[in-house]
Amino acid sequence: MTFPVIGVVGGGQLARMMAPAATALGFELRVLVEGEDVSAVSAVPNAPVGDYKDLAALLKFSEGLDVMTFDHEHVPADHLHALIAAGVNVQPGPDALVNAQDKLVMRAAIDRLELPNPAWASVDDVDALVDFGDGTGWPVVLKMPRGGYDGKGVRIVGSPEEAAETADWFAVMTPLLAEAKVDFSRELSALVARTPDGASRAWPVVHTIQVDGVCDEVIAPAQDIPLEVAAAAEDAALRIANELGVTGVMAVELFETPGSGAGFLINELAMRPHNTGHWTQDGSVTSQFEQHLRAVLNLPLGATDVLGTVVVMKNFLGGENQDLFSAYPVALATEPAAKVHSYGKSVRPGRKIGHVNLVGASVADVESLRERATAVANIIRDGRLPSNTGPGTTKENA
């Protein structure tokens, strides 16, 4: 029996981080990359360059694959249907993936499933946006339904006067999604995986901390969350996966809303491994990357228990330091327990280039873990020690 060949469309850090899991299980991973300098190229030997918007390129890439999956959700649905018609095993399929590609479709699906949604509307022009804001109250959140990520394609509209300034958005894309601005206590994420046969597993609900629309930290599991809220959020994520026919890993981003309804509202869906699941690489029995590969191949899913008691993930973005490795001796000496994951990307200010994981034995460790993970991330980002040096380091050996 030969081991399967898995094709991943998109050469970002998610494809890159699938490679160690594939290697460990004996699978061959191939990646269709956007260019020769993208993240996955240095981790995956078979990484042809091709345009995911080109059906001919996708068909050529599909030759010899046992399954095709994705690093992102941007492949046109028509292309995915054409691939399936040509006999390609596409996971997740286009009918599920459209709910992550189009926020208007997703909002309608959440309503149909009678799960907690913020007030929302499809708006075709400024007048419709004003009508929505007047009805729900200002401010409102205006979103481009397709193509946005990490806070891009989102703007807060505070009044009818500000709504008049959004005409340029309607010129780019119509309709847009208008949502009531949610008063929430924190953001959460419920991560699940599902196989084509319908088996599913969930990881614990986690607390996510966003900075400028980008995931900055994750605390797993979420601390001090009512048991009934955590259970309801997990159940909602599993129901979405089952009802929409999702395969692979899916993240459901949530707003925690204490004292109202279920205690949460659904924000967005992602049908692939997700930044809020990076903690699983070092903090769970089965990482999200291994689980995604198992799921799309319809293999039994792995256990999702947390290793230790609490796990902290800290992203680091591009900063002053262009030579990340030059900071490793000090960063790794500062915190020997830290697990550093670098994405092999060129450094640009504000660009996600890696993350740090730390596992703790007690819930009392949370703040210490956050401080220690942040110290390591900052050293790598800046190429020097912060003013409050970590254990085992001095200004002299920096």
C-alpha positions as CSV (number, residue, x, y, z in Angstrom):
1,M,0.0,0.0,0.0
2,T,1.3,3.4,-0.9
3,F,0.9,6.4,1.4
4,P,-1.4,9.2,0.3
5,V,-0.4,12.3,-1.6
6,I,-2.0,15.5,-0.2
7,G,-2.1,18.7,-2.3
8,V,-2.5,22.1,-0.6
9,V,-3.5,25.1,-2.6
10,G,-1.7,28.2,-1.2
11,G,1.9,28.4,0.1
12,G,1.5,30.4,3.3
13,Q,2.5,29.5,6.8
14,L,-0.5,27.1,7.3
15,A,0.7,24.9,4.4
16,R,4.3,25.2,5.8
17,M,3.1,23.9,9.2
18,M,1.2,21.0,7.7
19,A,4.6,19.6,6.5
20,P,6.0,18.2,9.8
21,A,2.7,16.5,10.5
22,A,2.6,15.0,7.0
23,T,6.2,13.8,7.3
24,A,5.6,12.2,10.7
25,L,2.7,10.2,9.3
26,G,4.5,9.3,6.1
27,F,2.3,11.3,3.8
28,E,3.6,13.2,0.8
29,L,2.6,16.9,0.8
30,R,2.6,19.0,-2.4
31,V,1.8,22.7,-2.4
32,L,0.7,25.0,-5.2
33,V,2.5,28.2,-4.3
34,E,2.1,31.8,-5.4
35,G,5.8,32.4,-5.9
36,E,9.2,30.9,-5.2
37,D,9.7,33.0,-2.1
38,V,6.5,32.1,-0.1
39,S,6.5,30.5,3.3
40,A,5.9,26.8,2.4
41,V,8.6,26.5,-0.3
42,S,11.5,25.9,2.1
43,A,9.5,23.2,4.0
44,V,7.9,21.3,1.1
45,P,10.1,19.8,-1.7
46,N,7.3,19.6,-4.3
47,A,6.0,23.1,-4.5
48,P,5.2,24.2,-8.1
49,V,4.3,27.8,-8.8
50,G,0.7,28.4,-10.0
51,D,-2.2,30.7,-9.9
52,Y,-5.1,29.4,-7.8
53,K,-7.5,31.5,-9.9
54,D,-6.4,29.5,-13.0
55,L,-8.5,26.3,-13.5
56,A,-5.9,24.8,-15.8
57,A,-3.2,25.3,-13.2
58,L,-5.4,23.7,-10.5
59,L,-6.2,20.7,-12.8
60,K,-2.5,20.1,-13.5
61,F,-1.7,20.4,-9.8
62,S,-4.4,17.8,-9.0
63,E,-2.7,15.1,-11.0
64,G,-1.7,12.2,-8.7
65,L,-3.3,13.7,-5.6
66,D,-5.4,11.6,-3.2
67,V,-7.0,14.8,-1.8
68,M,-6.8,18.5,-2.4
69,T,-7.1,20.9,0.5
70,F,-6.4,24.6,1.2
71,D,-4.1,27.1,2.9
72,H,-6.7,29.8,2.3
73,E,-10.4,30.1,1.2
74,H,-10.0,32.1,-2.0
75,V,-10.2,29.5,-4.7
76,P,-13.2,30.4,-6.9
77,A,-16.2,28.1,-6.2
78,D,-16.7,27.4,-9.9
79,H,-13.2,26.1,-10.1
80,L,-13.8,23.8,-7.2
81,H,-17.0,22.4,-8.8
82,A,-15.0,21.8,-12.0
83,L,-12.3,20.0,-10.1
84,I,-14.9,17.7,-8.5
85,A,-16.5,17.1,-11.8
86,A,-13.1,16.0,-13.1
87,G,-12.8,13.5,-10.3
88,V,-10.6,15.4,-7.8
89,N,-11.2,14.7,-4.1
90,V,-11.7,18.3,-2.8
91,Q,-11.9,18.8,1.0
92,P,-13.6,20.9,2.2
93,G,-16.0,21.1,-0.8
94,P,-17.3,24.3,-2.3
95,D,-20.7,24.1,-0.8
96,A,-19.2,24.2,2.7
97,L,-16.3,26.5,1.8
98,V,-18.6,29.3,0.4
99,N,-19.6,29.9,4.0
100,A,-16.1,31.0,4.8
101,Q,-15.6,32.8,1.5
102,D,-18.7,35.0,1.7
103,K,-19.7,36.6,5.0
104,L,-23.3,37.2,3.7
105,V,-23.7,33.5,3.0
106,M,-22.3,32.7,6.4
107,R,-24.6,35.1,8.2
108,A,-27.6,33.6,6.4
109,A,-26.5,30.1,7.3
110,I,-26.1,31.0,11.0
111,D,-29.6,32.4,11.0
112,R,-30.9,29.2,9.3
113,L,-29.2,27.1,12.0
114,E,-30.8,29.4,14.7
115,L,-27.4,30.0,16.3
116,P,-26.5,33.3,17.9
117,N,-25.9,36.0,15.3
118,P,-25.5,39.8,15.7
119,A,-28.1,41.9,13.9
120,W,-27.0,42.1,10.3
121,A,-28.2,43.1,6.8
122,S,-27.1,43.0,3.2
123,V,-26.8,46.6,2.1
124,D,-26.6,47.7,-1.6
125,D,-25.8,51.4,-1.0
126,V,-25.3,54.2,1.4
127,D,-29.0,54.7,1.9
128,A,-29.5,51.1,2.9
129,L,-26.6,51.4,5.3
130,V,-28.1,54.5,6.9
131,D,-31.5,52.7,7.3
132,F,-29.7,49.8,9.0
133,G,-27.8,52.1,11.4
134,D,-30.9,54.1,12.2
135,G,-32.7,50.8,13.0
136,T,-30.1,49.1,15.1
137,G,-28.3,52.1,16.5
138,W,-24.9,53.6,15.7
139,P,-22.1,52.7,15.3
140,V,-22.3,49.8,12.9
141,V,-19.7,47.6,11.4
142,L,-19.4,47.5,7.6
143,K,-17.6,44.5,6.0
144,M,-16.7,43.5,2.5
145,P,-18.2,40.0,2.3
146,R,-15.3,38.5,0.3
147,G,-11.5,38.8,0.5
148,G,-11.1,40.4,3.9
149,Y,-8.9,39.0,6.7
150,D,-7.0,40.2,9.7
151,G,-9.2,43.3,10.0
152,K,-8.9,44.2,6.3
153,G,-12.2,45.0,4.6
154,V,-13.8,46.1,7.8
155,R,-14.6,49.6,9.0
156,I,-16.6,51.1,11.8
157,V,-19.2,53.6,10.7
158,G,-20.3,55.9,13.5
159,S,-23.1,58.0,12.1
160,P,-25.2,58.7,9.0
161,E,-22.6,61.4,8.1
162,E,-19.8,58.8,8.2
163,A,-22.0,56.4,6.2
164,A,-22.0,59.0,3.4
165,E,-18.2,58.5,3.2
166,T,-18.5,54.7,2.4
167,A,-19.6,55.3,-1.2
168,D,-16.2,54.2,-2.4
169,W,-16.6,50.8,-0.8
170,F,-19.9,50.2,-2.6
171,A,-18.1,51.1,-5.8
172,V,-15.7,48.3,-5.2
173,M,-18.2,45.6,-4.0
174,T,-22.0,45.3,-3.7
175,P,-23.7,44.2,-1.6
176,L,-21.8,44.8,1.6
177,L,-22.5,43.3,5.0
178,A,-23.6,45.6,7.8
179,E,-23.6,44.4,11.4
180,A,-24.6,45.8,14.7
181,K,-21.4,46.6,16.7
182,V,-21.3,44.0,19.5
183,D,-20.6,45.0,23.1
184,F,-18.5,42.0,24.1
185,S,-16.2,41.2,27.0
186,R,-13.6,39.2,25.1
187,E,-13.1,37.2,21.9
188,L,-13.2,33.4,21.9
189,S,-12.5,30.7,19.3
190,A,-14.0,27.2,19.0
191,L,-11.9,24.9,16.9
192,V,-13.2,21.6,15.6
193,A,-12.4,19.0,12.9
194,R,-14.7,16.8,10.9
195,T,-14.2,14.0,8.4
196,P,-16.2,13.3,5.2
197,D,-17.9,10.4,7.1
198,G,-19.1,12.8,9.7
199,A,-16.8,12.0,12.7
200,S,-15.9,15.2,14.6
201,R,-13.9,16.4,17.5
202,A,-13.4,19.7,19.3
203,W,-10.6,21.4,21.2
204,P,-11.4,23.4,24.2
205,V,-12.7,26.9,23.6
206,V,-9.9,29.5,23.8
207,H,-9.6,33.2,24.6
208,T,-8.1,35.2,21.7
209,I,-6.6,38.7,22.1
210,Q,-6.7,40.8,19.0
211,V,-4.5,43.9,18.3
212,D,-5.4,46.1,15.3
213,G,-7.6,43.3,13.9
214,V,-4.8,40.7,14.1
215,C,-4.7,37.8,16.5
216,D,-2.0,38.6,19.1
217,E,-2.3,36.0,21.8
218,V,-4.3,32.9,22.6
219,I,-5.0,31.5,26.0
220,A,-6.1,27.8,26.0
221,P,-8.4,26.9,27.4
222,A,-10.3,30.2,28.0
223,Q,-10.0,31.0,31.7
224,D,-13.1,31.7,33.9
225,I,-15.6,31.0,31.1
226,P,-18.9,29.6,32.5
227,L,-19.1,25.9,31.7
228,E,-22.4,26.2,30.0
229,V,-21.1,28.9,27.7
230,A,-18.0,26.9,26.8
231,A,-20.2,23.8,26.1
232,A,-22.7,25.8,24.0
233,A,-19.9,27.4,22.0
234,E,-18.3,23.9,21.3
235,D,-21.7,22.5,20.4
236,A,-22.4,25.4,18.1
237,A,-19.1,24.8,16.3
238,L,-19.7,21.1,15.9
239,R,-23.3,21.8,14.7
240,I,-22.0,24.2,12.0
241,A,-19.4,21.7,10.9
242,N,-22.0,18.9,10.6
243,E,-24.9,20.9,9.1
244,L,-22.7,22.7,6.5
245,G,-20.8,19.5,5.6
246,V,-17.4,20.9,6.6
247,T,-14.3,18.7,6.3
248,G,-11.0,19.3,7.9
249,V,-10.4,21.9,10.6
250,M,-12.8,24.8,11.1
251,A,-12.4,27.8,13.5
252,V,-15.5,29.6,14.7
253,E,-14.6,33.1,16.0
254,L,-16.9,34.3,18.8
255,F,-17.8,37.3,20.8
256,E,-18.4,36.6,24.5
257,T,-21.5,38.5,25.6
258,P,-22.1,37.7,29.3
259,G,-25.7,37.9,30.5
260,S,-27.3,37.8,27.1
261,G,-28.7,34.8,25.3
262,A,-26.2,32.0,24.9
263,G,-23.4,34.1,26.3
264,F,-21.8,34.5,22.9
265,L,-22.4,35.6,19.3
266,I,-20.7,34.1,16.2
267,N,-18.3,36.5,14.5
268,E,-16.7,34.6,11.5
269,L,-15.8,31.1,10.2
270,A,-12.5,29.8,8.8
271,M,-12.4,26.4,7.1
272,R,-8.7,25.5,7.5
273,P,-6.2,25.5,10.3
274,H,-6.3,28.9,12.0
275,N,-4.1,31.3,13.9
276,T,-6.2,30.7,17.1
277,G,-5.3,27.0,16.9
278,H,-1.5,27.4,16.7
279,W,-1.3,26.6,20.4
280,T,-2.2,23.0,19.6
281,Q,1.2,22.4,18.0
282,D,2.8,22.1,21.5
283,G,-0.2,22.2,23.8
284,S,-2.5,19.4,22.5
285,V,-2.2,15.7,22.0
286,T,-3.1,16.3,18.3
287,S,-2.2,19.5,16.6
288,Q,-4.6,21.2,14.3
289,F,-2.3,20.5,11.4
290,E,-2.1,16.8,11.9
291,Q,-5.9,16.8,12.6
292,H,-6.6,18.6,9.3
293,L,-4.6,16.0,7.4
294,R,-6.3,13.1,9.2
295,A,-9.7,14.7,8.6
296,V,-9.4,15.4,4.8
297,L,-8.1,11.8,4.3
298,N,-11.1,10.5,6.3
299,L,-8.9,8.9,8.9
300,P,-9.8,8.5,12.6
301,L,-9.3,11.8,14.4
302,G,-6.7,12.3,17.1
303,A,-7.3,13.2,20.8
304,T,-7.7,16.9,21.5
305,D,-6.7,16.9,25.2
306,V,-4.6,19.8,26.5
307,L,-1.0,19.0,27.5
308,G,-0.4,20.6,30.8
309,T,-3.1,22.8,32.3
310,V,-2.9,26.0,30.2
311,V,-1.2,27.0,27.0
312,V,-0.3,30.5,25.7
313,M,0.4,31.3,22.1
314,K,2.0,34.7,21.2
315,N,2.3,35.9,17.7
316,F,5.3,38.0,16.6
317,L,5.0,40.5,13.7
318,G,7.7,42.1,11.6
319,G,9.6,44.8,13.4
320,E,13.1,46.3,13.4
321,N,15.0,43.0,13.2
322,Q,15.6,41.7,9.7
323,D,17.8,38.9,10.8
324,L,15.5,36.8,13.0
325,F,18.0,34.0,13.6
326,S,20.5,36.5,15.1
327,A,18.1,36.9,18.0
328,Y,17.7,33.2,18.7
329,P,20.6,32.7,21.1
330,V,19.3,35.3,23.5
331,A,15.6,34.5,22.9
332,L,16.0,30.8,23.5
333,A,18.3,31.3,26.5
334,T,15.7,33.7,28.0
335,E,13.0,31.0,28.0
336,P,14.2,27.5,27.5
337,A,10.7,26.1,27.6
338,A,9.5,28.3,24.8
339,K,8.6,26.6,21.4
340,V,9.4,29.1,18.6
341,H,7.7,28.7,15.2
342,S,9.1,30.9,12.4
343,Y,7.3,31.1,9.1
344,G,10.2,31.6,6.8
345,K,8.9,34.9,5.5
346,S,10.7,38.1,4.7
347,V,10.3,40.7,7.4
348,R,7.8,43.6,6.9
349,P,6.4,45.8,9.6
350,G,3.1,44.3,10.8
351,R,3.4,41.1,8.9
352,K,2.9,37.8,10.8
353,I,6.2,36.0,10.8
354,G,6.0,33.6,13.7
355,H,4.7,32.6,17.1
356,V,5.8,31.3,20.4
357,N,4.1,28.6,22.5
358,L,4.4,28.0,26.2
359,V,2.7,25.2,28.2
360,G,2.0,25.7,31.9
361,A,1.2,23.3,34.7
362,S,-1.3,25.5,36.6
363,V,-3.9,28.1,35.9
364,A,-2.0,30.3,38.2
365,D,0.7,30.4,35.5
366,V,-1.3,32.3,32.9
367,E,0.1,35.8,33.5
368,S,3.6,34.5,33.9
369,L,3.3,32.5,30.6
370,R,2.0,35.5,28.8
371,E,4.9,37.7,30.0
372,R,7.5,35.0,29.2
373,A,6.1,34.3,25.7
374,T,5.9,38.0,25.0
375,A,9.5,38.5,26.1
376,V,10.7,35.8,23.7
377,A,8.6,37.2,20.8
378,N,9.8,40.7,21.4
379,I,13.4,39.7,21.4
380,I,13.0,38.0,18.0
381,R,11.0,40.9,16.6
382,D,13.4,43.6,17.8
383,G,16.7,41.8,17.8
384,R,17.5,42.9,21.3
385,L,16.5,42.5,24.9
386,P,13.7,44.6,26.3
387,S,14.4,46.8,29.2
388,N,13.1,44.1,31.6
389,T,15.5,41.3,30.7
390,G,14.3,37.7,31.1
391,P,15.9,35.0,33.3
392,G,19.3,33.8,32.3
393,T,20.2,36.9,30.3
394,T,22.0,40.1,30.8
395,K,22.5,43.3,28.8
396,E,26.1,42.2,28.3
397,N,25.3,38.8,26.7
398,A,22.6,40.4,24.5
